[in-house]
Every structure is written in structure tokens, then in C-alpha cells.
Amino acid sequence: MYSAWGAANIIGGGCCAYMYNESYDYFPDKAIVDFSAGFSVEYFPNYKVVTIPNRGERYVLFQKGTPEPDHGQFAQMGTEYIPIPIERAAVLSNAYFPYFELLGERRSMVVTTKYDYLNEPCLQKMALEDGGLDGVTNRDLASSNPFATNNVDVIFRWSGSRDDDLVTGANTTAGPLPPVVRVDTGAETTAAGFMEWIEYVSLFFNREREASRMVAEMKARYDCVVSHVSLQPVVRVLYSSFSYRSGEVKCSFSDSTWHRRMVTQAGGEVIGEYPGYDSSGPCNMTAFREHAETADVWLYKSNNFQEGRYGSTWSVMWNLSSEVADVAPYRNGRTFDPNGNHFRDFWSSRVVQLDVELEDLVVVLHPGFNYAHTRVYWLDVKREVD
């Protein structure tokens, strides 16, 4: 079997195969999904079959300039058929922006509902000055259909239920919706699995070579840090935050499985919630303080600790300073929140730099280890303001 171009996939949204020969391999650069539990890919000469197993979704990506595969060979209902490489994408979560940027496909992003989450200067310019990125504010996307007016090829929807009203081919006054695909990072239980989603996005652009290299390098750096810190003593970590809703102060201790595992790999032991905790009711501050007193480090997992951050009208320092002032992690100056490079960036660039966040955690948990790293994402709430 021969490659259509000899040594590399065909990239560039306007490009297609100049001829079709069934003996050619149109995808000599292939992604090997080693870690992700959320997607898989199988290669054929002129198409790729991408599966989202936990959602029962399948996308057949076929090379432009070659025949669309026979639909009869795919028994699964709802299989999507998408010519690639795509040119214009709607990206409905800020967590996915870095995938496109690092793949060299920034300009392919033409619609987002998260323009106010943009932390990257180039994307801000595209949205606010150049008009190249439509930061729509109407969340009723299924009826307003900004995808038609922006000639979107594929919608990359959020993994949760928020975008369930977006269905491929659904009729709107502006025309049918384009193919809708899911970025199901919520399926991951390891940092390595989360890393591989840049390879998923690369499948739609034929940029597997670049993506695979980035994942391999990030994974190698991550594993090196884990090995380096493995002999450090275990540090007790309180992972929690407060919120104010309907006249009640609530506390949360939730974290994703993969991120909790990252804290463990950095040498932390997450102590969980206080005894008798009820997530539906107000926070029991007495129980919280007693529980927090047993922790060495407090990772405050939200952006409302300091006064007035990001337009907040409620903050811990405004409203609960006396309640937390004497718990050990705060008293000892070992409380951190994820605002070190702007809170929006924690949910954006961090997803392609998990090795960097791991280094942050090593510095936070083991200050006496003298690990040479300047924190990027986790900020000392007492001494630093982003």
C-alpha cells in the first residue's frame, strides 16, 4: 500500500487528494491511542473511524477528494460522515482552545460561546477586533444557528449535557446544523488520558504527527517529575472551595478522578470532605474548620477567595475571613488557588500543560524539596494577586 503523498498526511483545510487510488494509504501519520478511555480510532486507506465508546457515538472521517465510505458497512445508527481536513470549526468550550492553537489551527476556530473566557491575546484580537471569531452571546444555539452564517464544518460540543440540544442535521430557520462531535474528556481517569485529546482534535485536521509528538513529550516530562518526587513525604491536602447561593454558604470538595490522582502523584493525600458533609445543605463551618485543621495544604479550587476577583460580589476574604483565619493551612501560609495565570487560563492552557501543573503541585506540597520551578497556575492567596 502506498501513501497518496509519499510521507505525510494531507493537511490544510482547502486541500484534498488530487486522485483516488484504493491501494494508497492516505493517512501515513497515525495516532495511537494509548491512554484515553474516552475515544478510539481505527484507520482504513481513505477514512478513519472514531468512536466515543461511553456515548455510543461514531464519526467516519474520510479524506477529501476520495469517495465517501459506503454507509451500509456501519450498522450503528447515527454514524456521522465528515470530509477532512476540516476548515472551519465551532469550539464550544474554552478548555478546547489550546488544542487548536498548538496544532496550528487557530484560524479554523470561527465560532465560540466563550469569548469572555478568552485569555490568549491572539484569540481576543480575533473575537474583538478582526471579526474572525464569532463570540456569540445567545446560548439558544439550536435555533439561532450561528454555525450556518459562519459556514462551520464541525461543531466541537462540550462533554456535558449543556449542548444536548445540538444535533447533527437538525433543521433551523438558518438551515440544518453541521456535524456535531463530542470532546468527552469527562471520561478520563488519568492525566495521560486527558493529554491525548489533542490527538482526537488532530484527527479532523490530519495533524496526527504533531499531536502525537506533543503527547509523547508531555507524558515523558510528567513521568519524570513523578519519579523525581516519589520519595518525598506524603502531604495532607484539603481540596475544597466555598460558594454563596440563595442566602447560604456552601462548600464543595469535589474533584475529577484524574486530577485527584495527579495530586497523589505529586505526593499529596486528599483528605476529602468533613464527617457528615451534605452537599445539598449549607456548610457546617465548625465541622469544616476542625477538618481543615488536619490538613497541611489547602488547594482552594475556585476564583472567589480574594476580594472582588473577576467581578465577584462574594469572596472568602470579604465574608469568611474570620472563619478560616486560624485553620492550619491558611495560618501557615499554605493556601493556594488556581489564579496564577488568570483563572480562565487554568481551564484553558493548563489542559495541554498538565506536566507544568504537576510541577506547580510539587512546589506547593514540598517547599523544602527545593524543586526549581516557578508556579504558573496555583497562586499563594496570602502573598500573591494575579
Backbone hydrogen bonds, N-H to C=O, Kabsch-Sander energy under -0.5 kcal/mol:
donor,donor_aa,acceptor,acceptor_aa,energy
2,Y,23,S,-1.6
4,A,25,D,-1.0
7,A,5,W,-0.8
10,I,26,Y,-0.6
11,I,9,N,-0.7
15,C,12,G,-2.5
17,A,64,K,-2.9
24,Y,21,N,-2.4
25,D,2,Y,-5.2
26,Y,24,Y,-0.7
26,Y,45,P,-2.8
30,K,28,P,-0.7
33,V,31,A,-0.6
34,D,32,I,-1.1
40,S,51,T,-1.7
42,E,49,V,-1.9
44,F,47,Y,-2.5
48,K,61,L,-2.5
49,V,42,E,-2.9
50,V,48,K,-0.7
50,V,59,Y,-3.1
51,T,40,S,-2.3
52,I,57,E,-2.9
55,R,52,I,-1.6
56,G,52,I,-1.0
57,E,52,I,-1.6
59,Y,50,V,-2.8
60,V,80,E,-3.8
61,L,48,K,-2.6
61,L,59,Y,-0.7
62,F,60,V,-0.7
62,F,82,I,-1.8
63,Q,46,N,-2.5
64,K,84,I,-3.1
66,T,63,Q,-1.7
73,Q,70,D,-1.4
74,F,71,H,-1.7
75,A,73,Q,-0.7
79,T,76,Q,-1.0
80,E,58,R,-2.3
82,I,60,V,-2.8
82,I,80,E,-0.5
84,I,62,F,-2.6
86,I,204,F,-2.4
89,A,108,S,-3.5
90,A,154,V,-2.2
91,V,89,A,-0.5
91,V,111,V,-2.8
92,L,90,A,-0.6
92,L,156,F,-2.2
96,Y,93,S,-1.7
97,F,94,N,-0.8
99,Y,96,Y,-0.9
100,F,96,Y,-1.1
101,E,97,F,-2.1
102,L,98,P,-2.8
103,L,99,Y,-1.3
104,G,101,E,-1.6
105,E,100,F,-3.1
108,S,105,E,-1.2
109,M,106,R,-1.6
110,V,89,A,-2.7
110,V,108,S,-0.7
111,V,89,A,-1.2
112,T,134,D,-2.4
117,Y,114,K,-1.9
118,L,115,Y,-1.3
124,Q,120,E,-2.5
125,K,121,P,-2.3
126,M,122,C,-2.1
127,A,123,L,-2.2
128,L,124,Q,-3.0
129,E,125,K,-2.2
130,D,125,K,-2.9
131,G,126,M,-0.8
132,G,126,M,-1.2
133,L,126,M,-1.6
134,D,110,V,-2.9
135,G,133,L,-0.9
136,V,112,T,-1.0
136,V,134,D,-1.5
139,R,137,T,-0.8
141,L,139,R,-2.3
143,S,140,D,-0.6
144,S,140,D,-2.4
145,N,141,L,-2.4
148,A,145,N,-0.8
149,T,145,N,-0.9
150,N,146,P,-1.2
151,N,148,A,-1.4
152,V,147,F,-2.7
153,D,88,R,-2.9
154,V,88,R,-1.3
155,I,179,P,-2.9
156,F,90,A,-3.3
156,F,154,V,-0.6
157,R,155,I,-1.0
157,R,181,V,-2.7
163,D,160,G,-0.5
164,D,161,S,-2.0
166,L,163,D,-2.0
167,V,165,D,-0.8
169,G,177,L,-1.9
170,A,167,V,-2.3
175,G,172,T,-1.5
177,L,170,A,-1.7
181,V,155,I,-3.1
181,V,179,P,-0.5
183,V,157,R,-1.3
184,D,182,R,-0.8
185,T,183,V,-1.5
187,A,184,D,-1.8
188,E,185,T,-1.9
194,F,190,T,-1.7
195,M,191,A,-2.4
196,E,192,A,-1.3
197,W,194,F,-1.5
198,I,195,M,-1.4
199,E,196,E,-1.3
200,Y,196,E,-1.2
201,V,197,W,-2.0
202,S,198,I,-1.8
203,L,199,E,-1.1
203,L,200,Y,-0.9
204,F,201,V,-1.4
205,F,202,S,-1.4
206,N,202,S,-0.8
207,R,202,S,-2.2
211,A,207,R,-2.0
212,S,208,E,-3.0
213,R,209,R,-1.7
214,M,210,E,-2.1
215,V,211,A,-2.5
216,A,212,S,-2.3
217,E,213,R,-2.3
218,M,214,M,-2.6
219,K,215,V,-2.8
220,A,216,A,-2.1
221,R,217,E,-2.2
222,Y,218,M,-2.6
223,D,219,K,-2.7
224,C,220,A,-1.9
225,V,221,R,-2.0
226,V,222,Y,-2.3
227,S,223,D,-2.3
228,H,224,C,-2.2
229,V,225,V,-1.9
230,S,226,V,-0.6
230,S,227,S,-0.7
232,Q,229,V,-2.0
235,V,267,G,-2.4
237,V,269,E,-2.8
238,L,297,V,-3.0
239,Y,237,V,-0.6
240,S,238,L,-0.7
240,S,299,L,-1.3
241,S,252,S,-1.7
243,S,250,K,-2.3
245,R,243,S,-0.5
245,R,248,E,-2.6
248,E,245,R,-2.0
250,K,243,S,-3.0
250,K,248,E,-0.6
252,S,241,S,-2.6
258,W,188,E,-0.6
260,R,256,S,-2.4
261,R,257,T,-2.1
262,M,258,W,-1.5
263,V,259,H,-2.1
264,T,260,R,-1.9
265,Q,261,R,-2.5
266,A,262,M,-1.6
267,G,264,T,-1.6
268,G,263,V,-2.5
269,E,235,V,-2.9
271,I,237,V,-2.7
277,Y,274,Y,-1.8
281,G,278,D,-1.4
283,C,249,V,-3.3
285,M,283,C,-1.1
288,F,284,N,-2.7
289,R,285,M,-2.7
290,E,286,T,-2.1
291,H,287,A,-2.2
292,A,288,F,-3.3
293,E,289,R,-1.9
294,T,291,H,-1.5
295,A,292,A,-1.9
296,D,236,R,-2.2
297,V,236,R,-2.1
298,W,334,R,-2.4
299,L,238,L,-2.9
299,L,297,V,-0.6
300,Y,298,W,-0.9
300,Y,336,F,-3.1
301,K,240,S,-1.1
301,K,299,L,-0.8
309,R,306,Q,-1.0
311,G,308,G,-1.0
312,S,309,R,-1.5
316,V,304,N,-2.0
317,M,305,F,-2.4
319,N,315,S,-2.0
320,L,316,V,-3.5
321,S,316,V,-0.6
323,E,320,L,-0.7
324,V,320,L,-1.6
325,A,321,S,-1.4
327,V,324,V,-1.5
330,Y,327,V,-0.7
331,R,327,V,-2.9
332,N,328,A,-2.5
333,G,330,Y,-1.6
334,R,329,P,-3.4
336,F,298,W,-2.5
337,D,379,L,-2.1
339,N,337,D,-1.5
340,G,377,Y,-2.9
342,H,339,N,-1.6
345,D,342,H,-1.1
346,F,342,H,-0.9
346,F,343,F,-0.7
347,W,343,F,-0.8
347,W,344,R,-0.7
348,S,345,D,-1.6
350,R,345,D,-1.7
351,V,348,S,-1.6
352,V,349,S,-1.5
353,Q,350,R,-2.1
356,V,353,Q,-0.9
357,E,353,Q,-1.8
358,L,354,L,-2.2
359,E,355,D,-1.6
360,D,356,V,-2.1
361,L,357,E,-2.4
362,V,358,L,-2.0
363,V,359,E,-2.1
364,V,360,D,-2.4
365,L,361,L,-2.9
366,H,362,V,-2.2
369,F,366,H,-1.9
370,N,367,P,-0.8
373,H,371,Y,-1.4
375,R,373,H,-0.6
379,L,337,D,-3.7
379,L,377,Y,-0.6
381,V,335,T,-1.8
381,V,379,L,-0.7
384,E,380,D,-2.4
